[in-house]
Amino acid sequence: MIRHLVFVLLLISILGAQTKDSVRTYKLQEITVRSGEILEPKSVTQINFNRIENSDAGSISEIGKFIPSLKVQTNSRGETLFFIRGSGERQISLFFDGIPMNIPWDNRIDLSLVPTNAIGQISITKGVPSITYGANTLGGVINIFSKKYLHKNSGKLSAQLGLQGEQKYSACWLNGNDSFSYLTSLNFNRSDGYDLPSSFKGDSENSDKRRTNSYNKSLGAFARLTYTPSVENNYNLSFSYNSSEKGVPPETDVSSPRYWQYPEWKNLTFSFNGSNKFGENNNSLLTYLFSANNFNMQINQYTDHTFSVFDDVEKDNDFTLSGRVILTQFFGTSHLLKFTLGGFSTLHEEKFLETNFAVTEQYAQNIFSGGVEYEYISDKITGIIGVGLDASSTPKTGDKPSSDPLTDLSFNSSLAYMFSNDLSVNINLGRKTRFPTLRESFSGALGKFVLNPNLKPELVNSIEAGVTYSGKNLYGNLNFFASYYSDGIVKAVINADNGKSKFQRINKDNIRILGIELISCYNLSNNFNCEVNFTFLNSFAKNSFGEFKDTLEYKPEIIAGLNFDYSPIEKINTTLELNYIGREYGLQGGNEYFQTLPEYLLFNIRASYQFSISGRLGAEFFIRINNLFDRLYYTQWSLPEAGRQIYGGLILDI
């Protein structure tokens, strides 16, 4: 019943849209290079600064609810990840100022530990993107950009307190001039854990209201120095550091849950990027990005929920060098060529308590991509076609069998036609390979998985078509998309030698994802606006009879969101956020068959009051309630999420 009500509500909202959105924009025909971001003539979702600020998010994971077609999911390792249009976290690439964020060992990063106070904008390209992004971008890319210096000094101080012992403190400062500018930010987040909904019935793992082992603490710092000697040249040097520790809430209804804690989670990155225009009439543009990343993590595994007796300890270290160079050559005003070369080299080291940390296993992977892309630009038509070559090798595989080097071709093409300034259509085709990560092929995950060193790359062929209307009083976007995977990498339950069920990554011959995405944004009045998104997915694998009827895990049929923003008077603002997930399947630990997760509709509310203290110093006081009705819900089986969360804070703009 809820699913049908949500569908009707969203459809009515879309058909009744009246005003162009001021928060999300969907750009067509924009050809630009900014810190390595390349925008194709396809729908690009942008989350701007105001939306990020009003989310009160201490981490990137909390912003996911504002991104259409995106589901935020926490796994049994305690990692919070993004799923877009049914594409898993390993099929999506994240970039911060053009620098890869994913840790190559597993092509993941725990988004609950990545702070937001230095972020100025987020853009999301769905489906197979430009070949300039390189390998492993089957489901799209998320580009996160730090705040820009806008020719004036600015700063922000923020403090938030929550009823569950939650504390968030942050500071950010921008300063400089037209030639030199810098950005610095600090943040500290901590929580004693979160409370479960009152309807949750306790078990041996959670005997009281507080979720067992759900604490976390994080300290982060970011700094960027920008040098712009002329309009033709720009250079950026940045540093980021994050030191965290957290517990992993154990699964509640399985025979062998994880009892994990991360006493160490440290991520250090140095990066340099720049752009230079040169040649006759500055018709050549060179953009480059280089980074060095060192990631350290320790996993403590315990025997039971008392977290007092060690079962094993794993210490990991990852060192990654990455780079990307893009040469853009303009020919007149309508033609350009892009030549790109990039990739990364990573070394993963791990050692275990059972060997007294004396034996260090080493794993290494090198992934490189190169290609060329042609773009045509006119008043009515924008077209792109690109081809590339992706390659992967694993020169070190610990004490496991080695695998052969892999190569494959990638392809993308996009065409946009503008009937008028208000109405445009676009179609996009793409082909891309994702190489298995080292962890998928060679890690047993402290006894949870069986190795599969023969895991093959997964290949996707995708097509998307959309129409966008963007008039003075209306914004509406409709997209149809289809993705066909060959050798898709999925998780399966197998019986291990000791008779206990374990997981293993395997290749599924054919996977099909069909979908429709509806997005609408409008203002009911000058002080009342609304945003709507609705996505329908049809996701199945081919069975032994050649029919697409095999269930796939964690690809919900319906993803929907509805946000209202109302300011009754100038200094007061209120926000209502609704998020809905429906008809989703998952493998419960120890169970061989998929089960349907309960659908859920979540309500969040926020109220704020802005006032001036003196001169440029302004302030905002806010209070926020997430999961207003204390709904019990699961983003993954056996892992109940937080109940009602109440917190408030004070923000100072300097």
N, C-alpha and C positions, 0 to 999 in steps of 0.2 A: 504494500500500500504506500509506504513512504517513497519508494522508488518512483511510482507513477505520479505522486503528487509533486515530487521534485522535478520530474520531466515536464509536467504541464507548467509549473511555475517558471522554469527556465525558458521554455519555448515562448510563453506569453511575454516574458521580459524581453526576449530577443526581437519578437515581432513588434513590440511596442517601443523599441529604442528611439530616442529623440535627439541625443546630443553626442558629439564626439568625445571620447574619453580623454581626460587630462592626465591619467596615471599610466595606462598602458597604451603604447603606440605600436603599430604594425607597419613597418616601412617596406615599400616597394620601390624598386628602381634606385636604391641608394648604393652607390659604388664608392667605397671608402676603405682606407686602411688605418686602423688605430690600435696601436700596441698589438698588432698581429691579428686583429679581428677583421674578417672579411665578410661582408654582408651580401648575400645573393639576392636576386629578385624573387624572394619568397617571403612568407610571413615570418616576421621576427618579433617575438614577444619581448617587450622591454619593461622592466620594473624600475621605476625611477626613484630618485632620492627621497621624495616625500613618503612614498609607500614603504620604503625600507625603514625610514625613521618611525613611522606610525605603527610598524609591526612590533616595536619594542623588543626585537629579537636580539638575543645575546649570541646566537650562532646562526649560520646560514640555513641550517635545517628548519628553523622556525619561519623562514620566508617562503618555504615551498608551497604553503597553502594559497599563495597569490599567483602561482604559475599554472595556467590552463593545461590540462591533460597530464598533470604531474601528481604522483602519489609519493608521500613521504613514508618510509618504512624503516623500522628498527629490527635488526636481525638478532639471531641468538648469540652472536659475538658482541652485542651491545653497540654495533655501529649503526648510525642513522644515515640512510642513503636515499637517493632520488630515483624514481622510475618514471619515464616519460613515454606516453603512448604505448605502453606495454614493453618498452625496451628497458632492460635491466641496468643496474648501476655500472657494470663493466662495459656496457655498450654505449655509454655516454662519457664524453670528455669534459672536464672542467678546467677552465683557465682563469688565472688571476693576473690581470694586466698582460695577458697573452702568454703567461708562463703556466705549463701544466701543473695541476694540483694533485691529480691521481698518483698514488704510490704504485709504480709499475709492478711490484711483486704480486699484487692482487688487482691492480687497476681500480683501486678504491681509495677513498679517504673518509674518515668518520666526520660527517658534516656537523655533528653536534659539538665538535671541538674547534670549529673554524669560526673565529669572531667576525662581527659585522661592523664595528664602529669606524673602520677606514673605508667602507664601501660606499661608492657614490651612485652606481648604476649596475644593473644586471640585465643581460640580453640572452635570449634563448632561441637558437635555431634548431628546429625539429627535423627529423629525417636525415638522410645522407647529405652532409653539407659540402661546401667547396673542398676540392682536393687539397687546397693549401693548408687544411687542418691536419693532414697526415692520416696515419692508420688508426684503426680501432674506434672510429666515430660513426658506428652504424646507426645509432638512435638519435644523434644530434650532439650539439655542443652547448655548454653554458659558459658564457663569458661574464666574468665579474671584474668590475673596474673600480679602482680606488678613486677617492674624491679628487676633483680637479681644482687647481688654483684658478680663481676667477677674478684676478686683478685686485683682490682685497684680502686683508688678513681676516681669518675667522677661526673660531674654536668652539668646542662643545664639551661640557662636562655632564655626566649622567650617573645617577644612582637609583637602583631599583631594589626593593625588598619584597619578598613573598612570604606567605603564611607557612610554606613548607621548608622554611630555612633557606630560601633562595636569596642570593645576593648577586647583583650585577653592578659593576662600577667600570666606567670607561672615560677616557679623555682623548681628545683629538685636536690638533692644531695645524693650520695651514698658514704659511707666511711666504713672502718673497716679493719679486718684482717681475717685469716682463722677461728678464733673462734668466734669473735664478728663482727657484721656489722649492719649498720642501713641505712634506707632510709627515707628521709623527702621530702615533696613536698608541695608547696602552689600554689594556682591559683586564679585568679580573672577574671571573664568574665562579660561583660555588653553590652547591646545594647539598643538603643532608639526604636528599632523596625525594621521591614524590609519593603522594598518597594515592592509593587505589580507589576506584569508585565504590560507593557504599554498597552497591549490589553485588560486588565480587565476593564469592564465598571462599573463605580462607582454606588453605591446604597446608601441607607440611612445609612448603617452601615460603609461605606467607601467612603467618599465624596472626598478624595484626594488620592495621590499616596501611602502614608504611611499606612500600614495595621493598622487598629484601635486596640489599646490595645495589641500591640505585643512586648512591652518592656520586658526586663528581666535583672536580675543582680544576680550573684552567686559568693560566696566566699567559697573556699574549702581548706582543709588541710588533709594530710595523713602522718602517721609515722609508721615505722615498725622496730622492733629490733629483730635480729636473733642471736641465740646462738647455736653454733655447737661444743660441747665439743669433739666429735669424729665422725668418719664416720658412726657410728651406730646410733647416736642420733642427733636430730635437733629440735629446739624450736623457735617459732615465736610469738611475741606479737605485735599487731597492733592497731592503732587508726585511725578513719576517721571521718571527720566532714564536713558538707556542710550546708551553710545558703544561701537561695535564696529567691527571690521574682520575680513575673512575672505576666503579664497580659494574659488573654485568649481571643484571637481574636474571636469575635462573628460570628456565622454562617450568611452568607450573603443573603440567599434567603428563609428563613423560617419565619413562623408567630411568633414563640416564641423562639428566640435565647437566649443562656446563655449570661449574662453580668457578668462575673466573673473576679476576681483578687485574686491572692495569695500573700497577704502581708507577709506571713510567710510560709516557707518550710524549715524545719530543720531536718537533719538526722545525728544522732550520733551513732557510732558503736565501740565497743571494742571487740576484738577477740583474741583467743589463739589457735594455732594449733601446732602439733608436730608429730614426728615419732620416733619410737624406734625399733631397731632390737635386738633380743635376742634368746635364745635357742641354741641348739647344731648347730654349724656352721652358726649361725645367720639365721636359717631357719624360724623364726617367725618375723613378722613385725606388729607393732601396730601403726595405724594412727588415730589421733583424732582432732576434730575441735569443738570449742565452741565459742559462740558469744552472746553479749547482744546489742540490738538495741533499740534506742528511737527515734521515729519519731513524729514531731509536724507539723501540717499544719492548716492554717486558710483560709477559702474561704469566700470572700466578694461577695455577690450577689446583683446587682443593678437593678433598675427598667428600665433603658434605656441606650443608648450608650453614654450618657454624664458621666456616672459613678459618679454621684453626690448624688443620693438618694438610701439609703440601702433598699433592699427588704428583705434580711435575711443575717445572718452571721453564719457560721458553724466553730467550733473549734474542731479539732481532735487531739487525742494523741494515739500513738500506742507504746506498749512496748512488745518486743519479745525476748524470750530466745530460742536459737537453738543449736543443737549439733549433732555430728555424730562420731561414733567410728567404725573402720574397722580393723579386725584382719585377717591378711593374713598368711596362713600356707603353706610353700613350702614342697613338697615331691619329693626329687630328683631334676632333672632338667626339668621335663616335666609336673608335676602336682602341682596344688595349689588350696587351698580352701580359700574363703573369707567369713567371718561372719560380718554382718553389723547391726548396730542399730542406729537409728537417728530420728530426728523430731524437732518440735518446739511447743512452747506454747505462744500464743499471746493474749493480752488484748487491745481492742480498746475502747476508750472513746470519746464521742462527745456531744457537747452542742450547743444551738442555741440562737440567739438574741431574737427570739419570746418568749422565756421563761426567758429572761434577764440573760441567762447563769446560771440560778439557778438549773436546772435539768440536771444531767449528765447521759446519757444513756451508759451502758456498754455492750460490746459484747466480747465473748471469744471463742477461738478455739484451740483445741489441735490436732495435727497430728503427728502420730508416724509410723515408718516403721522398719521392720526387715527382714532379709533374709540371704540366703546362696548362694554362687556362686562357681561353679567348673570351672576350666580352664585347658585345655590341650595344651601344647606347644611342637612343634617339628620343624624340619627344613622346612617341607612342609606344615604342618597343624597347625592351631590354632583354638581351639573351646572353647566356653563358654556356660554354661547353668546355669541359676539362677532362684530361686523362692523366693517370699517374701510376706509379709502380710502388707497391709496399713490400717490404722484406723484413723477415725476422730470423734471428739465429739465437741459440741458447748454448753458448760455449761451455758453461758450467752448470751441472745439474746435481750437485752434491754427490751422494753415493747411489743415485738413481740412474737408470739407463738414459743415455743421451737421445736427443731427437734431431732430425735432419733440418737444415735451413728451409724456410718457407718463403715463397714469393707469390704475389697475385696483383692483378691489375685493378685499379679503381677508376670510377667514371662518375661524372655528375653533369647534368645539364638543366638549365632553368630558362624559362621563357615567361615574360610578363608583358601584358598588353593593356594599355590604359585607354579605355573608351572615352573618358573625360577626366577632369581633375578629381571627380568623386568616385568613379567606378573603374575597377581594374580586375583582371583575371590573371592567374599564373598557373603554370604546370611545371613540375620538377621530376626528373628521373635520376636515379642514382644506383651505383653498385659499389659495395665496400666489403672488405674482409676484416674480421677481428681475429687476431692471433691469440691462442690460449695464453693465459698468464702463467707464470712460474708456479704460483700457488695452486692453481687449478690442476696442473699436470703432476706436480711433484710433492705436494704437502698433504700430510695426513691429518692436519688440524688437531694435534694432540689427541689422536685416536678417533675422531669423529668421521673421517673420510678414508676411503680406499683410493690409492693412487691410480692414475690413468696417464702414464707417460705417452701413450699413443693417441691422445686427444688431438683432433684435427681442428683447423680454423673453421669458424663459422662465416658464411657468406650471405649477404642480404642484397636483394634487388628490390628497389622501392619506387613507387610512383605516388605523386601527390598533385591534386588539382584544387584550386581555391578561387573564390570570388570575394572581393572586398569593396564595400561601399563606405566612403568616408566624407560625408557632407558636413555642412555647417552644424546641423542639429542631429546627426545620426552617424554612429559607427557600427558596422556589422561585418563579421568575417565568417565564412563558411568554408571548411576544408574537408576533402575526401582523401583518404590515404590508404595505401596497401603496401605491406612488406612481406616478402617471401624469403624465408631463411633456408639455406641448405647446410646440413651438418650443424644445426643449431645446438649450442652447448646448454644442456639442462642438468638438473640434479635428479638422481634416481636413487631409490632404496634398494640395497642388495643385502644378501645374507653373508656375513663374514665368516671366517673359519671358526671363530669361537661361538657361532650360533646366534650372535647378537646382530641386529640390523644396523647397518651403517649407510652412509651416503657415498655416492660416487658421481663425478662429472662424466657425462657421456654425450655423444653426438646423436641428435635426433635428425632423421633423414630430411624431413620437410616440416616447416612451421609457417603458418600463415597468420598475419595480423591485418584485419580490415577495420577501418574506423571512420567516424564522422566527428568533426570538431566544430562546435558552434560557439562564437564569442560575440558578446554585445556589451557596449559601454554607453551610458547616457546620463544626462542630468535631468532630474525632474524639475529643478529650479536652480537658481544661482547658488543655493546653499544645500542642495540635496542631490547627490549623484549615486549611481548604482553601476556595478560591474557584474557581469554574468558570464560563466563559462560552463560548457557541457560537452563531454566526450563519451562516445559510445565505441566500445571495442569488441571485436569478434576475433578471438585468439584460440587457435587449435593447431595441433600437430597431426600429420597424416598417420593413420593407423595401417595395420597390415592388409586391410582391404582397399587401400588407396583413397580413403575418405578422410577429410579433415574433421575428425571427431575426438581425437585424444586430448584430454584436458592438460592445460599448462598452468603452472603455479604462479600466483601473485600477478595476474594480469586482469584487473577488475574490468567488468563489462561496462560499468558506469563510473565516471569521475566528474563531479560537478562542484561548482562554487558559486556563491552569491554574496556580494559585499555591498552594504549600504553605508554611506558617509553623509552625516547630517550635522549642520551647524545652525542651531536655533538662533544664536546671536553671534556677533563677530568673534568673540574670544573663547567661545565654548564649542567643542567638537565632539560628536559621538559617532561610533563605528559599530556596525553589526556584521559579523562574518559567519557564513555558513559553508560547511564543507561536507560533501557526501561521497561515500564509496559504496558500490553495490555489486553483488554477484561476483565473488572472488573465491578462488580455490587455493589450497595449500596442502603440503605434506606435513602432517603432525609427526613429531619425533617418535620413531618406533612403529609407525603405521605405514603400510605399504600403499594405501589408497588415498586419493585426494578427498578432502572434505571441504564443504562450503563454509567460509568465514561469515559471521554475522555481518549484515550490512550496518552502516552507522551514519548518522547525521549529527554533526557537531556544531554547536553555537559558541561563538566568542563575542564578547562585547568590550568596548573601550570608551572611556570618557576622559576628556582633557580640558584644562583651562589654561590659557596663555595670558601672560601679563608682563609688563615692562617694569624693570627694577630701576635702571638709570642709564641714560645715554644709549649705547649699543647693547647693553646687557639686558637680555630678555630671558624669560623663564616659562616653562610649561610643567604643570603638575598633572599627572594622569593616574588613572586606576584601570586595570584590565582584569577580566575574568575569562579564562579559557575553559572550554568544556563546561559551559554554564549549567547544564542540566545533569552534570556528574554521570555522563554516559559511560558504560563499560564497553570498550571496543578493543579490537585487535588489528594491528597492521600486519602481523605475522602470527601464525598459530602458537599458542602456549605462552604468549608474551603480552599480557594485559597492559594497556597504556595508562597514563595518568588520569585521575579523576579531575574534579573541579580544582582549578588553580587560580588563586587570587594574589595579585601583587600590584604595587603602585610605585611611582617614582617621581623624581624631579630632574628636569633637563635644563641646563643653563646654556644659552647661546651667547658667546662672547664676541 
